[in-house]
C-alpha cells in the first residue's frame, strides 16, 4: 500500500482515483462498508482505491480537553486499511490552519491535487472545512463542478443501534469485549512496541514482553487470553494488564530482605531513586504503574523495539494481590494452562 502525507501525492495517478474520506478510528464495520465500496468500485473501473485521513483526531488540536481516546494509532489503522485491499492512503497532518479553510476551498484544493479523482465515498456524518460546516449535501452540490461523484454510505447497525467509534470505546473501557468485537467486525486488538521491563517474569520462569500500546483505549485491568501477531506469525498467549499489585515496593523489598518500615514511609519517587542507585537485588523494580505484560507460548526471542499486534480473545480473571511471589507464580502457571486448554478447544 502506498503512503503519502500530502494531497499532491495523488497528482501523478494515471488510473481513476476512488477516495474514501474519514478519520476511521477503529476501522469498524461502518468504516469497512465505506472502504469496501471504493475497493469494489476501483476493481470495476480499473482504478485505485485511496483513503484520505488525518494524523490525529481534529478535537486533539482544536479542543484537546474533550478529545476522544483513540481505538487505533495511525500505524495500526494503516495495517487494517491495507488488509481491506486499499491501494494507498494519504495521512494529512491536521493543523489549526487547515481547520480554518473554508469547505469550498478545501474541495477545490482536493480537486486540483487529484485530477484523476472520480468518486468520493463518505459516511453520513462526515464533515469538512471550517468548523465542520461542510456536509455531505454541500459536497454533492460541489461535485459536478469538478467532475466527480459522491456516494454516502448509510450507517451500519449492530443489535439495533448505529455502530460508532464512541460506542466501541465505551464497550472496551467497560470490558464488554464481545460487544466491541461485534461492532468492530473482529476481536478488539491493539498495536504496541515492546519496551525493556524489569526481568521479573524471566526470573519467575515465565518470560514476558512489556508492551507500550500505541492507542489510548484498553480494556479493564485483568488477565486475558490473547493472540499476538509478529513478523507475519500469530502466537497464542496471555496478557496481564494492570498495576501488578503483588509486585509493589513494599512486598518485593520484604520478600528480598531489603524492606524496612522506615523505607516504607518514603515517597515512591525517593524510594525508587535510592533503590536504583544502590540496588543489590537482581529484581529491577519500578514504581507501580499500569503496564501490559505479554507472555507468548512457544516464542523465546528478544522482541525489544518490535511492533506486536495483540488481539484480546477472553478475560480469565481480574488482577489481584497475592501473598508472595511464589503464589503469584503458581497462579500465572494456572492461567497459562487455562489459556492453552481454551486454544485446544478452539
Residue, then its C-alpha position, 0 to 999 in steps of 0.5 A: x500500500x502506498x503512503x503519502x502525507x500530502x494531497x499532491x501525492x495523488x497528482x501523478x495517478x494515471x488510473x481513476x482515483x476512488x477516495x474514501x474520506x474519514x478519520x476511521x478510528x477503529x476501522x469498524x464495520x461502518x468504516x469497512x462498508x465505506x472502504x469496501x465500496x471504493x475497493x469494489x468500485x476501483x476493481x470495476x473501473x480499473x482504478x485505485x482505491x485511496x483513503x484520505x485521513x488525518x494524523x490525529x483526531x481534529x478535537x486533539x488540536x482544536x479542543x484537546x480537553x474533550x478529545x476522544x481516546x483513540x481505538x487505533x494509532x495511525x500505524x495500526x489503522x494503516x495495517x487494517x486499511x491495507x488488509x481491506x485491499x486499499x491501494x494507498x492512503x494519504x495521512x494529512x497532518x491536521x493543523x489549526x490552519x487547515x481547520x480554518x479553510x473554508x469547505x469550498x476551498x478545501x474541495x477545490x484544493x482536493x480537486x486540483x491535487x487529484x485530477x484523476x479523482x472520480x468518486x468520493x465515498x463518505x459516511x453520513x456524518x462526515x464533515x469538512x472545512x471550517x468548523x465542520x460546516x461542510x456536509x455531505x449535501x454541500x459536497x454533492x452540490x460541489x461535485x459536478x463542478x469538478x467532475x466527480x461523484x459522491x456516494x454516502x454510505x448509510x450507517x451500519x447497525x449492530x443489535x439495533x443501534x448505529x455502530x460508532x467509534x464512541x460506542x466501541x470505546x465505551x464497550x472496551x473501557x467497560x470490558x464488554x469485549x464481545x460487544x466491541x468485537x461485534x461492532x468492530x467486525x473482529x476481536x478488539x486488538x491493539x498495536x504496541x512496541x515492546x519496551x525493556x521491563x524489569x526481568x521479573x517474569x524471566x526470573x519467575x520462569x515465565x518470560x514476558x514482553x512489556x508492551x507500550x500500546x500505541x492507542x489510548x483505549x484498553x480494556x479493564x485491568x485483568x488477565x486475558x487470553x490473547x493472540x499476538x501477531x509478529x513478523x507475519x506469525x500469530x502466537x497464542x498467549x496471555x496478557x496481564x494488564x494492570x498495576x501488578x499489585x503483588x509486585x509493589x515496593x513494599x512486598x518485593x523489598x520484604x520478600x528480598x530482605x531489603x524492606x524496612x518500615x522506615x523505607x516504607x514511609x518514603x515517597x515512591x519517587x525517593x524510594x525508587x531513586x535510592x533503590x536504583x542507585x544502590x540496588x543489590x537485588x537482581x529484581x529491577x523494580x519500578x514504581x507501580x504503574x499500569x503496564x501490559x505484560x505479554x507472555x507468548x507460548x512457544x516464542x523465546x526471542x528478544x522482541x525489544x523495539x518490535x511492533x506486536x499486534x495483540x488481539x484480546x480473545x477472553x478475560x480469565x480473571x481480574x488482577x489481584x494481590x497475592x501473598x508472595x511471589x511464589x503464589x503469584x507464580x503458581x497462579x500465572x502457571x494456572x492461567x497459562x494452562x487455562x489459556x492453552x486448554x481454551x486454544x485446544x478447544x478452539 
